Amino acid sequence: MHRALLFAYGITVEMLVRLIDAGLATATAERMVAGNKTIEVARMRITEAGGGRWRRCRGAPWGP
C-alpha cells in the first residue's frame, strides 16, 4: 500500500516497524516494474502469531 493509503487507514510506518519487531509481521524487499521503471517495494505479510492477534482485535476495521 502507498503511504497515503496507509495513513488514510490510520496505519503509520512506525506501526509497521513495531509489528515486524514484535514478530507479528515480516517484510521482504522485492523489485518490480512499474511502467518502464524498476522500483523496489517492501512486501508485508502477517505471521501466524500476528494473524491470531489481528482476528481478536475488537474495533479494528478487519476485526470481528
DRENZADO-518966 format. One record per residue: residue number from 1; residue in one letter; x, y, z of N, C-alpha, C in turn. Coordinates in nm, 2 decimals, always signed. Layout:
# residues N
<pt NUM,A,<X,Y,Z>,<X,Y,Z>,<X,Y,Z>>
...
***
This chain:
# residues 64
<pt 1,M,<+0.08,-0.12,+0.00>,<+0.00,+0.00,+0.00>,<+0.09,+0.12,+0.00>>
<pt 2,H,<+0.04,+0.22,-0.07>,<+0.11,+0.35,-0.07>,<+0.10,+0.42,+0.07>>
<pt 3,R,<+0.20,+0.50,+0.11>,<+0.19,+0.56,+0.24>,<+0.06,+0.64,+0.26>>
<pt 4,A,<+0.02,+0.71,+0.16>,<-0.10,+0.79,+0.17>,<-0.22,+0.70,+0.21>>
<pt 5,L,<-0.23,+0.59,+0.14>,<-0.34,+0.50,+0.17>,<-0.33,+0.44,+0.31>>
<pt 6,L,<-0.21,+0.40,+0.35>,<-0.19,+0.35,+0.49>,<-0.23,+0.46,+0.59>>
<pt 7,F,<-0.19,+0.58,+0.56>,<-0.22,+0.69,+0.65>,<-0.38,+0.71,+0.66>>
<pt 8,A,<-0.44,+0.69,+0.55>,<-0.59,+0.71,+0.54>,<-0.66,+0.60,+0.63>>
<pt 9,Y,<-0.59,+0.49,+0.65>,<-0.65,+0.38,+0.73>,<-0.60,+0.39,+0.88>>
<pt 10,G,<-0.52,+0.50,+0.90>,<-0.46,+0.52,+1.03>,<-0.34,+0.44,+1.07>>
<pt 11,I,<-0.27,+0.38,+0.96>,<-0.16,+0.30,+0.98>,<-0.03,+0.38,+0.95>>
<pt 12,T,<+0.06,+0.38,+1.04>,<+0.19,+0.46,+1.02>,<+0.30,+0.36,+0.99>>
<pt 13,V,<+0.41,+0.41,+0.93>,<+0.53,+0.33,+0.91>,<+0.58,+0.28,+1.04>>
<pt 14,E,<+0.57,+0.36,+1.14>,<+0.62,+0.32,+1.27>,<+0.54,+0.20,+1.33>>
<pt 15,M,<+0.41,+0.20,+1.30>,<+0.33,+0.08,+1.34>,<+0.38,-0.04,+1.27>>
<pt 16,L,<+0.41,-0.03,+1.14>,<+0.46,-0.15,+1.07>,<+0.59,-0.20,+1.12>>
<pt 17,V,<+0.68,-0.10,+1.15>,<+0.81,-0.14,+1.21>,<+0.79,-0.21,+1.34>>
<pt 18,R,<+0.69,-0.17,+1.43>,<+0.67,-0.23,+1.55>,<+0.61,-0.37,+1.54>>
<pt 19,L,<+0.53,-0.39,+1.44>,<+0.47,-0.53,+1.41>,<+0.59,-0.62,+1.37>>
<pt 20,I,<+0.68,-0.57,+1.29>,<+0.79,-0.66,+1.25>,<+0.88,-0.69,+1.37>>
<pt 21,D,<+0.91,-0.59,+1.44>,<+1.00,-0.61,+1.56>,<+0.94,-0.70,+1.66>>
<pt 22,A,<+0.80,-0.70,+1.67>,<+0.73,-0.79,+1.76>,<+0.71,-0.93,+1.71>>
<pt 23,G,<+0.75,-0.95,+1.58>,<+0.74,-1.09,+1.52>,<+0.60,-1.11,+1.47>>
<pt 24,L,<+0.51,-1.01,+1.46>,<+0.38,-1.02,+1.42>,<+0.36,-1.01,+1.27>>
<pt 25,A,<+0.47,-0.96,+1.20>,<+0.47,-0.94,+1.05>,<+0.61,-0.95,+1.00>>
<pt 26,T,<+0.62,-0.98,+0.87>,<+0.75,-0.98,+0.81>,<+0.75,-0.89,+0.69>>
<pt 27,A,<+0.87,-0.85,+0.65>,<+0.88,-0.76,+0.53>,<+0.99,-0.82,+0.44>>
<pt 28,T,<+0.97,-0.82,+0.31>,<+1.07,-0.87,+0.22>,<+1.08,-0.76,+0.11>>
<pt 29,A,<+1.21,-0.72,+0.08>,<+1.23,-0.63,-0.03>,<+1.22,-0.70,-0.16>>
<pt 30,E,<+1.15,-0.64,-0.26>,<+1.14,-0.70,-0.39>,<+1.15,-0.59,-0.49>>
<pt 31,R,<+1.19,-0.63,-0.61>,<+1.19,-0.54,-0.73>,<+1.07,-0.57,-0.82>>
<pt 32,M,<+1.01,-0.46,-0.87>,<+0.91,-0.48,-0.97>,<+0.91,-0.37,-1.07>>
<pt 33,V,<+0.85,-0.40,-1.18>,<+0.85,-0.30,-1.29>,<+0.72,-0.23,-1.29>>
<pt 34,A,<+0.72,-0.09,-1.29>,<+0.61,-0.01,-1.29>,<+0.62,+0.09,-1.41>>
<pt 35,G,<+0.54,+0.07,-1.51>,<+0.57,+0.14,-1.64>,<+0.69,+0.09,-1.70>>
<pt 36,N,<+0.79,+0.18,-1.72>,<+0.92,+0.14,-1.77>,<+1.03,+0.16,-1.67>>
<pt 37,K,<+0.99,+0.17,-1.54>,<+1.09,+0.18,-1.43>,<+1.09,+0.06,-1.34>>
<pt 38,T,<+1.20,+0.02,-1.30>,<+1.22,-0.08,-1.20>,<+1.22,-0.01,-1.06>>
<pt 39,I,<+1.13,-0.05,-0.97>,<+1.13,+0.01,-0.84>,<+1.14,-0.10,-0.73>>
<pt 40,E,<+1.18,-0.06,-0.61>,<+1.20,-0.16,-0.50>,<+1.08,-0.13,-0.41>>
<pt 41,V,<+1.01,-0.24,-0.37>,<+0.90,-0.23,-0.28>,<+0.92,-0.32,-0.16>>
<pt 42,A,<+0.85,-0.30,-0.06>,<+0.86,-0.39,+0.06>,<+0.72,-0.47,+0.07>>
<pt 43,R,<+0.73,-0.60,+0.06>,<+0.61,-0.68,+0.07>,<+0.59,-0.72,+0.22>>
<pt 44,M,<+0.48,-0.68,+0.28>,<+0.45,-0.71,+0.42>,<+0.36,-0.83,+0.42>>
<pt 45,R,<+0.38,-0.92,+0.52>,<+0.30,-1.03,+0.54>,<+0.28,-1.05,+0.69>>
<pt 46,I,<+0.15,-1.08,+0.73>,<+0.12,-1.11,+0.87>,<+0.17,-1.25,+0.90>>
<pt 47,T,<+0.24,-1.27,+1.02>,<+0.28,-1.40,+1.06>,<+0.16,-1.48,+1.12>>
<pt 48,E,<+0.18,-1.60,+1.15>,<+0.08,-1.68,+1.21>,<+0.05,-1.62,+1.35>>
<pt 49,A,<+0.15,-1.58,+1.42>,<+0.13,-1.52,+1.55>,<+0.05,-1.39,+1.54>>
<pt 50,G,<+0.08,-1.31,+1.44>,<+0.02,-1.18,+1.42>,<-0.13,-1.20,+1.37>>
<pt 51,G,<-0.15,-1.31,+1.29>,<-0.29,-1.33,+1.24>,<-0.39,-1.35,+1.36>>
<pt 52,G,<-0.35,-1.43,+1.46>,<-0.44,-1.45,+1.57>,<-0.47,-1.32,+1.64>>
<pt 53,R,<-0.37,-1.24,+1.66>,<-0.39,-1.11,+1.73>,<-0.48,-1.02,+1.65>>
<pt 54,W,<-0.46,-1.02,+1.52>,<-0.55,-0.93,+1.44>,<-0.69,-0.98,+1.45>>
<pt 55,R,<-0.72,-1.11,+1.44>,<-0.85,-1.16,+1.44>,<-0.92,-1.12,+1.58>>
<pt 56,R,<-0.85,-1.12,+1.68>,<-0.91,-1.09,+1.81>,<-0.92,-0.94,+1.84>>
<pt 57,C,<-0.87,-0.86,+1.76>,<-0.87,-0.71,+1.78>,<-1.01,-0.65,+1.76>>
<pt 58,R,<-1.07,-0.61,+1.86>,<-1.21,-0.55,+1.86>,<-1.20,-0.41,+1.82>>
<pt 59,G,<-1.29,-0.37,+1.73>,<-1.30,-0.23,+1.69>,<-1.21,-0.20,+1.57>>
<pt 60,A,<-1.13,-0.30,+1.52>,<-1.05,-0.28,+1.40>,<-1.14,-0.30,+1.28>>
<pt 61,P,<-1.11,-0.23,+1.17>,<-1.20,-0.24,+1.05>,<-1.20,-0.38,+0.99>>
<pt 62,W,<-1.10,-0.47,+1.03>,<-1.09,-0.60,+0.97>,<-1.13,-0.70,+1.08>>
<pt 63,G,<-1.16,-0.66,+1.20>,<-1.19,-0.75,+1.31>,<-1.33,-0.81,+1.32>>
<pt 64,P,<-1.36,-0.88,+1.42>,<-1.49,-0.95,+1.43>,<-1.61,-0.85,+1.45>>
***
